[in-house]
Structures are given as structure tokens and as C-alpha cells.
Amino acid sequence: MSYDAAARRDTPLAKKLIAQIRARGPLVLKDYMTACLQDPEHGYYRTREAIGGAGDFVTAPEISQIFGELIGLWSAIAWQQIGSPHRVNLIELGPGRGTLMQDALRAARLVPAFAAALEVHLVESSETLRAIQARTLADAGKRPEWHAALSNVPSGPAIILVNEFLDALAVDQLVRGPNGWRLRAVTVDAQGHLQFDDDTLPASEVPAYAAAAAPGTVVTLPDYAELAAALGCLGRDHPLAALFIDYGHAASAAGDTLQAVRAHYYEHPLTSPGEADLTAHVDFEDFRTRVLAQQGLAADGPKTQGEFLGALGIVERGSRLMALNPAKAGEIEAGVARLLSPQGMGTRFKVLGVRGAGQPPLPGLEQR
Ligand code: SAH
């Protein structure tokens, strides 16, 4: 998306970052993105209710309750696969409004021994969203414990649910310009506005898949190292079953996938710092490789969301729910169709399972 100077908004965070760059020099893109999402005063997730019809984007659990319910049943099967431990941590990373966990816990009651064994841990950086999650889960029968990072969750058998979290992790970008590869930076132009500077900072290592790319190529580099290490730690002494669902590509490829969305519309990532959601496509190949580099971990998939939800029986569950609620049948059917859409979420979203290497493949992600 090109930078429309006329659309540029003078947000409080823009002013803060401009002053900071003037005082201390260029920001790498990762630091810009982190500030936009997490700045304690003006960060996107800190200040607004981003998710849902009135927010900036709608996620799968907000589209249909069946999404969270199937993932709750998936969790129960995963729990049985790891030997039905009498205590298990049910962990969610980036729970948003808490809808997925609410639906999952309701479905989990169908397996009473699992419902009795589970303790809920939520990894959430935003105080605003923590308060919303507490409200959503007030009647769920489990009192969640909140953490700032996965590495802070106590060890023990773990089931981890993750929807649209990896795409919110900050990325850097490399740009192949006339003078070779550079690390994209954010600087201030002669008029005092934020700009991308693709010439000043030298590039670190260029990934092999992009080495021969043409001039003008942008490479988006996510950083999953910390998360992979935390998974490795949790899986070292205890069984682990984790589900990562996100939009992105199964194989690493060059491309500028950083995007900004505000009130359901795309805009340039520099247009409204702190007031638009910034995300990047998940590079599932890179994430998988980092997971497999951890001793004792294995990965299943990625599969498309359509294949995964199909394997879990979404169509059957949708039909049953429609029969029980004839007045809502149209809405239920539309929700399921949207989650499975071959031109939309059904294929753009992928599902990767992470588990202990000695455990059987995770439900819905077995190789056929
Ligand atoms: N899973 C939810 C919300 C997705 S939005 C859903 O599907 O609706 C991303 C979520 O991740 C938000 O809750 C956001 O506050 C949280 N988040 C983003 N970056 C984070 C980080 N670095 N640490 C902890 N939580 C983070």
C-alpha cells in the first residue's frame, strides 16, 4: 500500500516517535511496530477495543461460537492423548475478548474429567483486554490467571490455544535497493513526518530464499525465537499440545506482508501510529523450523483452517446447532461458511500443531 500523505494522522504516538527519532536516531521497523501495538500510553492494544464488529477486525471466534467449541473439544481429546493428567494448564496466547476460551470451556464440560482437571492461564499484554477477558469469563466456572509472556506460565502438562497472535508479533523488513540489501528503518523527513528509510541501515543476514531476489524486493522477517524457546521449555519435562491458527504462508517467501487496518479498512502502516492494527503474514515454515530446533518438540501440519475444521466435524456440529436453533439457522450457516470459505479464511488461515516428540499426532492434523 502506498503512503498517502494527505491521509496521514497526527496521532499522539506519531508525535512521541518523531521526538524520539530526532533525539536518538532511526527506529528499526520491529521497534516501530512494537511501539504501535504495545506502547504503554498510546499502543493499539493498550487503548482500544480492537476486535469485533465495532472494532477494526473480526476474528474466527467472533464469527461463530462453533470455532471455540470445536477447539474446546480438540483440547479434551489432546488431554486424553497425553494420558488424562489430573492437572493440566489450558493456556491461551492473546485471548482478545476471551470469546474463544469462553466457548472452549463450555464445550469442555462435555468431558467432565477434563473440565475438572484444567486450569486457565491467559497470556495478554493489554490491561484493557485483560479486563474484557475477565468479564467474558466471569461465569465460565474457572478463574483465569494472567501472565505477560508464555515463559511466565508455571510448568506442567500444557494445552496451548493460539488464534491470531503470531501475526501481531513485531517484524523487521529487508529491502533490496540500488545499493544492495538494507534493513528498513523509520525516520523523520524534511517536513517533520515519519517515513520509511530503506537506505541507511545495513542488512543483517539475508535468508537463502531471497538471496537472488530482484531489486525492489522486500523481505518480511518475523521473530519467533522467544516463543519457540518458551515452548521448548514447557515441553522439556511435561506433555505439550499447542494449536497455532493464523493467516500466513506454509512456505517462506519474499514479500511485503506488513499491513495496517483501521475500522475494517487497509491503510499504510505509517498513517496512524497507535490507532491502526499492524500485523504481518505468519511464516509457518520459519516458525515450524524454530519449533523443531527445540529438543523434544515435534510439529504437525500446517493444514488449512478449512481442512482442520472439516476434520473436527464443523459441518456436523453446525447442522446440529441449526436444528436446535431454527431461528438462527441462517446466521449459523453463514458463520460456518465464512470460516471454511475456499477464497477466504478457509485457505488463508493455516493451523500448525506443536507437541512433544513422543506423543501421537494432534487431532485433526494427522498425516493422511
Ligand atoms: N485471539 C483473539 C485475539 C487476537 S488479537 C481472537 O482470535 O479474537 C491479538 C491478541 O494478542 C490481543 O489480545 C493482543 O492484546 C494480544 N497480544 C499481542 N501481542 C502480544 C504480546 N506480545 N504479548 C501478549 N499478548 C499480545
Residues whose N, C-alpha, C, O or C-beta is under 5 A from the ligand:
A	BS01	SAH	Y45 I51 T59 L93 G94 P95 G96 V123 E124 S125 S126 L129 A148 N163 E164 F165 A168
